[in-house]
Amino acid sequence: MTDTPIPSALIDQRIAELGDWRGETLAHVRALIREADPEVVEEWKWRGVPVWSHDGILCTGESYKAVVKLTFAKGAALADPAGLFNASLDGNVRRAIDLREDEPIDADAFKALIHAAVALNRSKQKKKG
């Protein structure tokens, strides 16, 4: 037996610790990710960053004073017809969505991004194997 905390419990704890709109936002996007991909794996990396993976990292959920930042590891390779990506737009690999207080997210468009990220990761896995 190990005393290592379960990542999903650490994410629950982070949401509770935030205790404000950031926790609510993180909980909401977490629910959307789980709806979009019931097989998603929750991880806890880099000393406290929630990570959602499926055959590789899909996105991270960082909380700052003014935003909840959802960084898609391979976001530059994903179609974003709804224009959700609004941060880290100049990089060659990642793209991010910065959510501010009282700023809704288009749930269907967000779930479509999760589906696209899963499909991209799966296609990369098939090429390796």
C-alpha positions in Angstrom: 0.0 0.0 0.0 1.1 3.5 -0.7 0.2 6.8 0.9 0.2 8.6 -2.4 -3.0 10.6 -2.7 -5.3 9.7 -5.6 -5.2 12.4 -8.3 -9.0 12.8 -8.5 -9.1 13.4 -4.7 -6.3 16.1 -5.1 -8.4 17.8 -7.8 -11.5 17.6 -5.5 -9.3 19.2 -2.8 -8.1 22.0 -5.1 -11.6 22.8 -6.1 -12.7 23.0 -2.5 -9.6 25.1 -1.5 -10.3 27.7 -4.2 -13.8 28.1 -2.7 -14.8 30.8 -5.2 -15.7 31.2 -8.9 -12.4 29.6 -9.8 -13.3 26.4 -8.0 -16.8 26.4 -9.6 -15.2 27.0 -13.0 -12.7 24.2 -12.5 -15.4 21.8 -11.3 -17.6 22.8 -14.3 -14.9 22.2 -17.0 -13.9 19.0 -15.2 -17.5 17.7 -15.5 -17.5 18.7 -19.2 -14.2 16.8 -19.8 -15.7 13.7 -18.1 -18.9 14.0 -20.1 -16.9 14.3 -23.3 -14.5 11.4 -22.5 -15.7 9.0 -19.8 -12.4 7.2 -20.2 -10.3 10.3 -19.3 -7.6 9.8 -16.7 -7.1 12.4 -14.1 -3.5 13.1 -13.0 -1.8 15.5 -10.7 1.5 16.8 -12.0 4.1 19.6 -11.6 3.5 20.1 -7.9 -0.2 20.7 -8.1 -1.6 21.0 -11.6 -4.7 19.0 -12.5 -4.2 17.1 -15.8 -6.6 15.2 -17.9 -5.2 12.5 -20.2 -6.2 9.9 -22.7 -3.4 8.3 -24.6 -1.4 11.4 -23.7 -2.2 14.8 -22.1 -5.4 16.4 -23.3 -5.3 19.5 -21.1 -4.3 21.0 -17.8 -6.4 23.1 -15.5 -4.4 25.8 -13.7 -6.0 28.4 -11.4 -4.7 32.0 -11.1 -6.0 35.1 -9.4 -7.9 36.3 -12.5 -8.3 33.2 -14.7 -8.7 29.5 -14.8 -6.4 28.5 -17.6 -7.1 25.3 -19.6 -4.0 24.5 -21.6 -4.3 21.9 -24.4 -1.0 20.1 -24.9 -1.4 19.8 -28.7 -3.9 22.6 -29.1 -2.2 24.1 -32.1 -3.1 21.0 -34.1 -6.8 21.1 -33.1 -9.5 22.8 -35.1 -11.2 25.5 -33.0 -14.2 26.6 -35.1 -15.9 28.3 -32.1 -12.8 30.3 -31.3 -12.4 29.1 -27.7 -8.6 29.4 -27.6 -7.8 32.9 -26.4 -4.3 32.4 -24.9 -0.9 31.0 -25.8 -1.8 31.5 -29.5 1.7 32.2 -30.7 3.2 28.8 -29.8 3.7 26.0 -32.2 2.2 23.3 -30.0 0.0 24.4 -27.1 -3.1 26.6 -27.0 -5.1 27.7 -24.0 -8.5 29.0 -22.9 -8.4 31.6 -20.2 -11.7 31.7 -18.4 -12.5 34.8 -16.3 -15.1 35.3 -13.6 -18.7 35.3 -15.0 -17.4 34.2 -18.4 -19.3 31.2 -19.6 -17.8 28.5 -21.8 -19.6 27.0 -24.8 -20.0 23.5 -23.4 -20.6 21.8 -26.8 -17.6 23.5 -28.4 -15.4 22.7 -25.4 -16.5 19.0 -25.5 -15.8 19.0 -29.3 -12.2 20.2 -28.5 -11.9 17.3 -25.9 -13.1 14.8 -28.6 -10.6 16.3 -31.1 -7.7 16.1 -28.6 -8.5 12.5 -27.8 -8.7 11.6 -31.5 -5.3 13.3 -32.1 -3.7 11.5 -29.2 -5.1 8.2 -30.4 -3.8 8.8 -33.9 -0.3 9.5 -32.5 -0.5 6.3 -30.4 -1.4 4.2 -33.5 1.6 5.6 -35.4 3.9 4.5 -32.6 2.5 1.0 -32.2 
